Amino acid sequence: MTIAETDRPVAASREGRRIEITGLTKRFGSFVAVDDLSFSVAPGRITGFLGPNGAGKTTTLRMLLGLVQSTKGTATIGGERYADLPRPLQTVGAALEATNFHPGRTGRDHLRVLAASAGIGDARVDELLELVGIPAVARKRAGGYSMGMRQRLGLAAALLGNPDVLILDEPANGLDPEGIRWLRGFLRHLSAEGKTILVSSHMLQEVEQTVDDVVIIANGRLVRQGSIAELHGDPKAMVRTTDADALARALAAGGLSARALDGQRLEVVGDDLTRIGDLALEARLPIHELRADETDLEALFFALTDSPENRNRNLEGGAADHPAAETPEEGVMR
């Protein structure tokens, strides 16, 4: 089965399960990995969970799944803690790493063991192997899989119970460009079914093409949350001409708001490039450059996380000597 690359679909109207993180905090000794973090993830939408290394993303996901106990605060799925879910595999599918399988077991047998523990038949296993695109290697030992095939196997495991909620940590790692394109379309397909999808990733450009909403954290704290459209802000255009002040006056006369950045460049509110070009032509002013100018996610991410108050404290040299760095919990410093 192939999910075609399409525009973002309209999400299904049925009510799904919302993820709610409220005042979540995790301390390892004196080190605060997650610091009074609150955000929500809506059903029928894909939410990107972003932050630099050491920001606390994976620790947050582990607390959400009950793998790490929080110091305080709550993390619920549909109003319930993960530990209280009566049928967890049918409610939440999670893939936090691409190595949680026995290397000597085939990919199909790995899924069959998981399915049997939840009373799911082998037909679902074979369906998912086909769906994620690895039926040809399903009977080979998973220890010989490439990183991309491991990612697909992990995704199949997360989907075994056809869950309402999907939590993925760096799902595009190891995928080739075609695999990334496939993953993007696949996640959109699942969100259109009303599933709640939370994706942690470092691939900012890919995230921007895939997600509907973004949560950005630094040093365990929330620094920004909103839709992709909100984060981009109002549409603007950048124009370069021979006389920026003269063009600004011509655009103002035509009902467009513009300000000269220097003698040759202007910033215009709005994204009607045709209208800008027509007004410049009427004013007999040449256009040397005309383009839409919106803040991309990568620029916003670095502007937020590189600010003095949000700069990664783990890069200051202290984290390597801190007891938290030696904890066996794999996700603590991520």
Secondary structure in CASP SS format (residue, H / E / C, confidence):
PFRMAT SS
TARGET T0000
AUTHOR 0000-0000-0000
METHOD secondary structure of the structure
MODEL  1
M C 1.00
T C 1.00
I C 1.00
A C 1.00
E C 1.00
T C 1.00
D C 1.00
R C 1.00
P C 1.00
V C 1.00
A C 1.00
A C 1.00
S C 1.00
R C 1.00
E C 1.00
G C 1.00
R C 1.00
R C 1.00
I E 1.00
E E 1.00
I E 1.00
T E 1.00
G E 1.00
L E 1.00
T E 1.00
K E 1.00
R E 1.00
F E 1.00
G C 1.00
S C 1.00
F E 1.00
V E 1.00
A E 1.00
V E 1.00
D E 1.00
D E 1.00
L E 1.00
S E 1.00
F E 1.00
S E 1.00
V E 1.00
A C 1.00
P C 1.00
G C 1.00
R C 1.00
I E 1.00
T E 1.00
G E 1.00
F E 1.00
L E 1.00
G C 1.00
P C 1.00
N C 1.00
G C 1.00
A C 1.00
G C 1.00
K H 1.00
T H 1.00
T H 1.00
T H 1.00
L H 1.00
R H 1.00
M H 1.00
L H 1.00
L C 1.00
G C 1.00
L C 1.00
V C 1.00
Q C 1.00
S C 1.00
T C 1.00
K E 1.00
G E 1.00
T E 1.00
A E 1.00
T E 1.00
I E 1.00
G C 1.00
G C 1.00
E E 1.00
R C 1.00
Y H 1.00
A H 1.00
D H 1.00
L C 1.00
P C 1.00
R C 1.00
P H 1.00
L H 1.00
Q H 1.00
T H 1.00
V E 1.00
G E 1.00
A E 1.00
A E 1.00
L C 1.00
E C 1.00
A C 1.00
T C 1.00
N C 1.00
F C 1.00
H C 1.00
P C 1.00
G C 1.00
R C 1.00
T E 1.00
G H 1.00
R H 1.00
D H 1.00
H H 1.00
L H 1.00
R H 1.00
V H 1.00
L H 1.00
A H 1.00
A H 1.00
S H 1.00
A C 1.00
G C 1.00
I C 1.00
G C 1.00
D H 1.00
A H 1.00
R H 1.00
V H 1.00
D H 1.00
E H 1.00
L H 1.00
L H 1.00
E H 1.00
L H 1.00
V C 1.00
G C 1.00
I C 1.00
P H 1.00
A H 1.00
V H 1.00
A C 1.00
R C 1.00
K C 1.00
R E 1.00
A H 1.00
G H 1.00
G H 1.00
Y C 1.00
S C 1.00
M H 1.00
G H 1.00
M H 1.00
R H 1.00
Q H 1.00
R H 1.00
L H 1.00
G H 1.00
L H 1.00
A H 1.00
A H 1.00
A H 1.00
L C 1.00
L C 1.00
G C 1.00
N C 1.00
P C 1.00
D C 1.00
V E 1.00
L E 1.00
I E 1.00
L E 1.00
D E 1.00
E C 1.00
P C 1.00
A C 1.00
N C 1.00
G C 1.00
L C 1.00
D C 1.00
P H 1.00
E H 1.00
G H 1.00
I H 1.00
R H 1.00
W H 1.00
L H 1.00
R H 1.00
G H 1.00
F H 1.00
L H 1.00
R H 1.00
H H 1.00
L H 1.00
S H 1.00
A H 1.00
E C 1.00
G C 1.00
K C 1.00
T E 1.00
I E 1.00
L E 1.00
V E 1.00
S E 1.00
S C 1.00
H C 1.00
M C 1.00
L H 1.00
Q H 1.00
E H 1.00
V H 1.00
E H 1.00
Q H 1.00
T H 1.00
V C 1.00
D C 1.00
D E 1.00
V E 1.00
V E 1.00
I E 1.00
I E 1.00
A E 1.00
N C 1.00
G C 1.00
R E 1.00
L E 1.00
V E 1.00
R E 1.00
Q E 1.00
G E 1.00
S E 1.00
I H 1.00
A H 1.00
E H 1.00
L H 1.00
H H 1.00
G C 1.00
D C 1.00
P C 1.00
K E 1.00
A E 1.00
M E 1.00
V E 1.00
R E 1.00
T E 1.00
T C 1.00
D C 1.00
A H 1.00
D H 1.00
A H 1.00
L H 1.00
A H 1.00
R H 1.00
A H 1.00
L H 1.00
A H 1.00
A H 1.00
G C 1.00
G C 1.00
L C 1.00
S C 1.00
A E 1.00
R E 1.00
A E 1.00
L C 1.00
D C 1.00
G C 1.00
Q C 1.00
R E 1.00
L E 1.00
E E 1.00
V E 1.00
V E 1.00
G C 1.00
D C 1.00
D C 1.00
L H 1.00
T H 1.00
R H 1.00
I H 1.00
G H 1.00
D H 1.00
L H 1.00
A H 1.00
L H 1.00
E H 1.00
A C 1.00
R C 1.00
L C 1.00
P C 1.00
I E 1.00
H E 1.00
E E 1.00
L E 1.00
R E 1.00
A E 1.00
D C 1.00
E C 1.00
T C 1.00
D C 1.00
L H 1.00
E H 1.00
A H 1.00
L H 1.00
F H 1.00
F H 1.00
A H 1.00
L H 1.00
T H 1.00
D C 1.00
S C 1.00
P C 1.00
E C 1.00
N C 1.00
R C 1.00
N C 1.00
R H 1.00
N H 1.00
L H 1.00
E H 1.00
G C 1.00
G C 1.00
A H 1.00
A H 1.00
D H 1.00
H C 1.00
P H 1.00
A H 1.00
A H 1.00
E H 1.00
T C 1.00
P C 1.00
E C 1.00
E C 1.00
G C 1.00
V C 1.00
M C 1.00
R C 1.00
END
